[in-house]
Amino acid sequence: MLSDRSSHRQWATKKLKETIDEYDLRPILFIGSGISQRYLDDAPSWDGLLRELINECPDTHIDYPLEYYKQKYSNPRIGTEIADAYAEWAWEVRETSIFPDWTYEHENREVFLKQKVSEKFDDLSPDSIEDFDKNIEEAKILQEIGPHAIITTNYDTVIEEVFPDEYNTIVGEQVYDVDFTSIGEIYKIHGCTNEPESIIITENDYQRFLNRKKYLSAKLLTYFAEHPVVILGYDITDQNVTTILSDLDTVTTDDENDLLENIFHIDFTRGISNNDDLQKYSVVNHEDGGRSRVRSISAEDYSWIYETLTYESELSAVKIKHLRELMNNTYKVVTQDAPRKKVQIEILQQASDEDELTNMLGVLPMDGDSESADILRKYLINQKESETRDGENLQTNLELATLTFIGDKNQTLSSDEVVLMMRKEIDELDWNDDRCELLIHSSLENGLHGVEWLLMHNEDISEVLHDIAGKVGKKNKAQRLEYILYVLGEEEPLQTLSENESIQQYKLNYEEFLENINNPVEERVGRYGASDTIHYPDGETTYDELLGDQEKTEKVLNSLNEAILPDTGVELGRTNPKMYFRAAELVKIANVTGLTND
C-alpha cells in the first residue's frame, strides 16, 4: 500500500488537484465492473458472468464450457448463443415458475437470458452502502466526491447505492434523449437489471448499440473534453474504454502531443509498495492503428484518490439533486416557458450577469429580511449542516423536505443518517401526518423500516401500508415493506404488493409470506435475518428476549441508532449495526401493536 510519502502518490495527488483546479468543474466518473467487484464478494467479471450463465443452463441446451465459445465466437456472438439456449430451455419448462410469465409474452426471445442476468445481479445487489461486503469506509469516501455525472457499462445497482437518490439514473437508449448539459446523472449505457429488456449482451443488442453509437459518442465527447475524467474498474485495454478515448483523441490532441491531459486511469495493483517503479502513463491503442496516452495512477487503496477528487467550491454543500433540478427548471423556463409568457426584461438582463444571478438564486446573501428567503438561503448554503446538527435546523429541514415531498413523493430525505438523526431528536421536533409520511418513505428508501413514524401516524397503519404497497416501484423499498407487512400479518396489503406490476421483475418473498401469514408472530419476526441474535454496542440479545419487552427493545434501538450515526463515539466493531436496527424495528412494531400479547 502506498503511504503519503510515496513519490507516485504525491505525483498523482498533485496532477489530480491541478486538473480539477484548471477545469474548475466536478469530475466525470467512468465506471466498470471492477468497482462492483471491489465492494461485493460475488460480483462477476464479464467472463465470470458468461461462465455462470452457461453452467446454470441444462446440458441438453448448452454442452460446452465457456472456453469453447471463446475460441469460436466474439463476446456478442457468445451472448447470442447463450440466449438461444435459454429460450429453448424456457419453452421446455413453460409450465414451471423458472421464468416469469411476462417473458413468454415478449416478442424478443432473448428476454429469457436477460431476465436471468437481472435476477443474478438482483440477488447480489445490496440494499445500501452499509450492506457492501467489503471496503465500506472507502465507498463512503467515494460518495463524497459529488461527480458531475457517472457513466457505466455495469448492469448492477452498486453505483445507485453509493449515490442514492441524489443522482438520476438514465438507462439504455434513454441516454440518447438526454440533454447533456444537465448534472447529477448516472448513464447506464449497457442497460440495468431494473429493466431487463435494456441489457446489452447479444449480437443484436451490440449491433443496435453501434448503429446509434455516433450519437452517444458526440454527447460523451462534451463530458470527456470539458471535465476531469477518472476511469475506474476497467482495464485500459477494455473496448469500452478504447472506443471512447479513440473518438476523443481525434478531436482533442495533435500530432505532437498524444496525451489526454484531463483523463486518469486508476490501475488496481495488489501488494503495491513505495519502492515499486510505477508507470505514470497508459497507452491506449485505437482501432484505426493510432494511439493516445492517459495518466495512470496505481493503487490498492482508493481512499486517498477519492479524497483528492472531492470537489470543493462555494456550492459544495448544495446537494447534486437540487443543482440538477435548478438547471433543468432554468432550461425549461428559457426554452419553453419564456417564449410563451410575458418577460420582465430588467430582471432577465440582471440574471444574465453571473454575479447578479448567484445573488438572485440565493448562492450569495440576499437583500431583505424575508423569512422565506432566509429559509431558502439556509437550505441552499447550509443544507449539509441542517441535516445533522441542532434541533432548530433539523426542524427547518424537516419542514422544507416535507413541502418538497408533498409536491413529489419521490423526493425523500437523502440518507439513513438524516433519518436517524431525526429519530434521535424525535421528541424535540413538531410532527404531523405529512411529516410522518415523509419519514416512512425516507426510511424505506434508505434501508430502514420506519416503524417510529408508522406508529406516530394518525391514520390506520394498515391503510398507510396498503397505499405504499400499491405504488412502490423500487426493489429495496419493497423488500423493507414486505417484512413489515409479514410481521403485522397484513394479508390484504401484502396481496396488493404481490400484484404490483412495477416490482414483478424482482425476486421478493411475498409469495412465501402470504402462504405463512398465519404463523405465530415469533416465527414471522424471526424470519428476518440469518440469525436470531441481535448485536448492539452494550451486548447481544435475541428476538425471544425482546418480544414482549418494549423497554429493552427501545434501549437496543437507541443504542444501535447511535452506532449508525457518525461522530458519536459509539461503535459495533465490524458488525453491521443497520441490519440489527432493522431487526429490532420489526420487534418494536410487533410489541407496540399488541401482537406479542395474543
N, C-alpha and C positions, 0 to 999 in steps of 0.2 A: 504494500500500500504506500502511496506517495505521501510524504509529510509536506507541511507547508514550506519546508526549506528546499524541496526538490526543485531543481532548475527547470524541469519540464512543467511542473505545476505553476511555478512563478511565471514562466513564459506564457502558458495557456491563459492564466488569470489575467495577465496584462493585455493580451490580444482580445480576449472576450470583452473586457471593460472598455478598451479603446474602440472596438466596433460598436458596442451599444451606445457609447458617448457620441461617436461620429454620426450614427444614423438617428439617434435620439428617438427611437421607436421600440416598442416591445418586440421581442424576438418571435420568430415563427418556429414551431417545433415540427419536425418531420419524423414520425414515429413508426417503427417496425415491430415485428413480433418479439424481438429480443427484450423489449421493455416489459411485455406481458410475462415472459419467462423470468424476468428479473424479480417480479413480485409475486408470481404464482408458481407453486411447485409443479403443477401438472400442465401448464400452458405448453402446447406443442409447437415445434418448428413446422415449416411447410412440409418437409419430408415426413416428419413425425405424424402430422395430421393425415396425410395420404396413407401412411402405413396403418394407422388405426382404422381408417375407413375400410381399407382392404381387408384387414383382419376381422372386422365385425360383419362383413358380408359373407353369407354362406358359400362354401367351396363350390357348390353347384353353379354359382354365378361368377365367382372370381377364384380361379385356381392357381394363380401365380403370385409370388411376392412382389413388392414394390420394385425391386431391382430389375425384374424382367421388363416392367413397363418403362423404367427409366432408360434402359438400353434401346428400347424400340420407339418411344414417343417423347415429344416435348411435354412440359408440365400441363399446359392447357388440354392437350390431347389425352393425357392420363386422366385428368378430371372428367373428360367426356366418357372414357371407357368405364370409369367407376360409376358415373351417373347412369349409364345404360344398364349396368349390372344391378344397381339399386332399384331402377324402375322395374326390371324383370322380377326381382325379389319382392317388391312391394305388391305387385299384382298377384303374385303367387300366394301371399298371406293377406289377401284383401279382407277376409273375414275376421282378422285379429286386430288388436289395437297397436301394433308395432308402428304403423304410420297413421297420423290423424286423418280424419275424413276429408278435410278440405284439400289435401294433397291429391286425392283421386279425382277431384272436380277441376283441378287446374289444367290448363291447356298445354303446359310445358312439362314433359316427363322428367326433366332434370330437377324438378322441385323436390322429389323424394330424397335425393342426395343432399340438397341444400337444407332441408328440414333436419336431417340427421346432423349436419355440421352445426346448425343452430342449436340443437339440443345438447350437443357435445360441449359447446362453449358456454351455454347457459348453466350446465352442471358445474362448471369450474369457476364461473364468474362470481366474485364476491358481492355482498350487499353494500359494502362501503370500504373505504381505505383501511379502516380498522380491522377488516377481515382478510387483508392480504396475508399470505403465508410467510413472507419474509421482507426485510428491508422497509418496514413500515415507516420508521422515522425518516428515512431518506425520501420516501414517497411524499411525506408531508412537506418536505422542503421543496420538492418538485411542484407541489400545489401552490407554493408561494410565488412562483415565477410570474404568474399572470401573463402568459403569452398572448400576443395579438391574435393568433389562430393556431390550430393544430391540424396537420394533415397526416392521415394514416391509411395504410392498406390493411390494418388489422380488422378482423371481424368482431372480436370480443368487445366487452364494455369496460375494460380496465380503465381506459382514459376517462370515460364518463364518471367513474367512481373517484378518480383523482380530482376531477374538476366538476363536482356535482352541482347541477342547477345553474351555475354561473355561465356555462357555455351552451350554445345552441347546436345540437347535432344535425348535420346535413348528410344524408345517406345516398350513396349511389348516384343515379342520374339526376337527382335533385340538385347536385352540385352545379350542373350546367346552367341552372336558372337563378343562381345566387349572385347578388351584387357584391363583388369582391372588395368594395370599399368599406365593408362592414367590419366589426370587431367582435371577438368572442364566439368564434365558430369552430366546431370540430368537423372537419371534412373527411368522411369515411368513403374514400373513392372506390374501394372494392366491396362495399356493402357492409351490412351489420347483421348480427344474429337476431336482433329485434325485428328485422324484416328479411326473413329467409330468402324471399324471391330476389332480393337485391344482391345477394352474394355472387361474386365473380369467381368461378372456379373451373368452368368448362371452356372448350374451344369457342363455342358460340358466344359465351359471355365475353371472352377476351377480344373476339373479333368486333363485337358491338362496341366495346370499350375503345378499341383502337380506331374505329371509324369516327368516333367523336373526340379522340384524344387531342386533336389540334385546338379544339375549343377549350378544353381543360388546361392544356399547356399554356395557352395565351393568358388565361386567368392566373395560373400559378406563377407565371413569369413576373407578374406585377408584385406578388409577395416576395419571391426569391430575389428580385433585383433591388427592392427598396427596403428590406428589413434584414437584420441579423437572422441567420438561419442556422439551426442546430439539428443535425441528423442523429437520431438515437435509435438503437435497436435494429439497425441494418448493417450488413456487410457492405463495404464500399463498392463491391462488385455486383451487388444486387441490381437486377434490371430495373426495378422501380426507381432506384437512385440514379443509375447511369443515364436512363432515358431523359429524366427531367433536367439533370445537370448538363447533358449534351445540348438540349434545347436552349438552356440559359447561356451556355458558353458562346453560342453563335451570335448572341446579341449584346454580350457584356464584356467580352475580352478581346484583345487584339493579338496580332501575330507575335509581339514581343513579350507579352505578359499573359500567361495562361492560368494565372491564379485567380480563383473566385474568392475575393478577399473577405466577403461577408459570410461565407459558409464554413461551418465547422462540423467535422465528423467525429463523433465520440466512439472510440475504439475500445471495447471492453477487453482488458488484459489482466488475466488472473495471475496472482502472485507477483505483481509489479513492485519494484523497489526503486529507491532514489538513485541507485547505481546503474540502473539499466540505461542503455543507449536507445532513446526513443525517437521515432520519426516525428517530424513536425508537419509533414505534408503527406497526403494520399493522392495517388494518381487515378484519375477517372478516365477509362478508355471508352471512346464513343463508337457507336455502330458504324459511323462513316470513316473510321480509321483515325479520327482526331483524338485529342486528349486535353484534359484540363486538370488543374490541381485544386484541392481544398485543404484548409488547415486541419490537421489530425491531432486529437487530444486523446492520449492513452490514459485509462483509469480503471481501477477496480471498484473503488468507492466513488459514487457520483455526487455525494452531498456537496462537496466544495464547488463542483461545476454548477449545480443548481443554485447555490447561494450567489455565485458570481453573476448568474443570468437574471437574478431577480431585478426587475425594472423598478427604479425609484424615480419618482417625479412628484410634482405638486398634486397630481391626480392619483397617486398610488393607492390611497385609501378608498377611492371610489371603486365599487365593485364592477367587474367586467360587464355583467349583465345590464347594469344601468348605463354604462357607456354605450353598449350596443343599442339599447332602447333609445337613447338620446340621438345617436347617429341615424338610426332607422327612421325615427319620427321627424328629425330635421330634413332628411332626404325626401320623405313623403310630403312634408309641407312645401318644400321648394319645388318639387317636380309635379305634384298632383294638386295640392290644395291651393297654393298661391295663385296659379294661373286662373282659377275659377272664383277667387274671392277678392274682396277689397283689401288692399295692402296699405299699411301705414308706412309711407316712403321714408320718413325720417328715422323710424325705428329700424327699418330694413337696412338703410345706409349705415346706421350706427352698428348694426350687427355684422356688417362686412369688415369692420375693423376688429382685429383679433383681440386686442386688449378690452375693447368695449364688449365684445361677445362673451369673453370669460366673465366679465363683471355681470352681464345680464343673466348668465347661466348659474351664477352663484359660486363659481370656482374661486373668485376673489370676494372679499367682503362687499355686501350690497348696501346701498344707501337706505336710510329709513329704518324705522323700528317695527316694521310689520311683524306680527307674531308668526304668520305663515312663512314669511321669508326667512325668519330666524330658524324655524324648524327645518326648512329646506337646506339652509346653509349647513346646519349641524349634520343633517343626513348625508349630504354630498361629501363634506370635507372630513367629518369625524365619524363616519359610519362604523368603521372598524372598532373604534373605541366604544361607541354607543352600544355595540352588541355585547360587550363583555365587561363593562365597568359598573358604575354605581346605579342604584335603583332609578334615579331620575332619568338617566339616559336610556336605561332599559325600557322604561315606560314610554318615552318618546319613540323609541324604535318599535315597540310593540304597536303603538297607535298608527304609525306610518305604515308598517308592514301589513297591518290589518286592512287599512284603506286600499292598499295595492291588491291584497288578496281578494277583497270583495269585488274588485273590478276584474280580476283574472285569477281563477282558482289554481292556476299552475304556479303562481308567484308565491312561494313559501319561503320560510327562513333558510338561511344559507348553509347551516351546518348543525351537527348534533351538539356542538359546544354552545351555540347560541340557545338552542332549546333547553339544554341542561342548566345553563346559567339562569334562565327564566324559571326553571323548576326550583332551583336553589333559592331564588328570591320570590317565590310564588305568593307568599303572604304579604309582600310589600307592593305588589302590583295590583292594579284595578282590572277586573275581569268582566267580560260579558260573553254571550254565546258566540259572537263573531270571532272574538279573540281566542276563545277555546277551540273553535273550529280551525283557525289558522294553526294553532299548536298541534292539534290532532294530525292534520295533513303534513305539517313540517316534521313531526316525529316519524310518521310512516315513511316520508321521503328520505329521511336521514338515518334509517336503520334502527328506529326505536318503535315502541308500541303506542306511546302517547296515552297511557291509561289515566294519568293525572287529570288531563283535560276532558277525557271521555266521562270521567266521574263527576267533574265540575259542571259539565254542560247541562242546561236545564231541560233540554229535550230528552226523550226516552233514548237510552243507549242503543236499543235495537233499531230505532228509526234512523239515528245518525249513521250507524254502521251499514244499514241497508242502502242508504243513499250513496255512500262511498263505494260499496261493493258493485253497484251498477255502473259506476263511472270510472273506476280505477283502470289505468292503462299501462302502468309500469310493473315489471316483474317484482322488484324488491318491495314495492309498496303492497302489492297483492300478497306476497309471502307473509309480511307482518300482519296484514289484515286477516288472513285465513286462520292464523294461530289464535288471534283474539276471538274470532267467531267460534272456533272449535272449543276453546276453553269455556266460553259462555254458553255453549250448547245452542247457539243461534242457527237453527237449521234453515230458516227461510232466507236470511241474508247470505248464508253460505251457498245455498242453491242459486241465488242471484249471481254470486261471484262466479260460480261454475258455468253459468250461461253467458257471462260477459265476453263478447266476441273479441274485445281488444286484448285479451290475455290468453286466448286459446292456444297460441303457439308456444307458451311457456310450460315447463314441466313443474306443476304445483301439486299440492297434496289434497285438494278439496274433495276429490272422489273418495279417498281413504277416510277423510274426516266426516263426510256425510254418512258413510257406512257405519262409523263408530261413534256417531254423535251422542248416543245414549250411554256410552261407557261412563264409569264413575269419574268424578271431577279429578281425582288424584291421578288417574291414568291419562286424562286429557291434558292436564298441566305437565305431567311427566313426559309426554310425547315430545316436548321441545328440548332440543339439545341431545348430545351423545351421552351425557352422564346426569345422574340425579344429584350431583354435588354442585353447590354454588360457592365459589370462592369470592371473598371480599377482603378488603385490607385488614380487618380485625380478626379474620379467621376463615372458617368454612362452615357451611350448613347444608341441609338437604331440603328438597321440596316438602317431604313429610313433616319436617320440623317447622317449616314456615306456614304451611296450610293451616288456617285457623288461628294463627298467632300474628295479627296485623302489626302489633307493636314491634316485634322483631323484624318483620318484613320491611317496615318503614326504615328501621335502623340500617338494614342491609342496603336498601335502595339509596339512602343518603350517603352511606359510605362509598358505594360504587359511583355515585354521582360525582363525588369529589375526586375519585381516582381517574375518571374520564376527563375532567376539566384540566386544562393546562395550568401550570404555575401554582398549584395548590399545595405541593409538597407531599401529596398522598399518592402512593404508587401500589401496583399489584404485581410487580415483577414482570415476567414475560407473558403472564396470562392476560387474555383479552377481557377487560372489565365490562365492555359493552355487551358482550354475549350474556354474561351473568346478570347484567342490569335488565336486559330484555326478559330473561327468565323470571327474575323477581317481580317484574311488572305483571306478568301473567298470574303469578301467585296473588299479587295485590288485588287485581280485579276480581279474582275468584273469591277472595276473602271479603272484600267490601260489598260485593253484590249479594253476599249471603249464601253462595253456592257451597261453602265449606260447612254450613250449618245443616244442610239437608240430611 
